[in-house]
Amino acid sequence: MAVNLYDSAYALETAIRQSDEYRQLQQAYNEVNADPQAKQMFDHFRQIQLNLQQKQMMGQNISEQEVQQAQTTVAQVQQNEKISRLMQAEQRMSIIIGELNQLIMKPLAELYGEV
């Protein structure tokens, strides 16, 4: 009997959305968005993050000034309790997604002898 991988993927999507970790992330995100000051600070932080990631992907050098600006912004957002909770929830979700990705890729890794 053939297995429809997309059905399994949709079931996994549903499970992720129903997980405590996702719900905590969603709640933390909503709390940040409900606070105009926290939202503005978080949006600024995300923009800096995205700009640095784009530069890295394009092989561009990141200046010392940009590094210092990023470090200062990280320090500021970590002082905000709502943003700090959101970042912790993001980290937990990222770890779970990484672990799920390892499980998904395991058959290929075994096939190619990478395990």
Buried (B, 14 or more C-beta within 10 A) or exposed (E): EEEEEEEEEEEEEEEBEEEEBBEBBEEBBEBBBEBEEBBEBBEEBEEBEEBBEEBEEEEEEEEEEBEEBBEEBBEEBEEBEBBBBBBEBEEBBEEBEEEEEEEEEEEEEEEEEEE
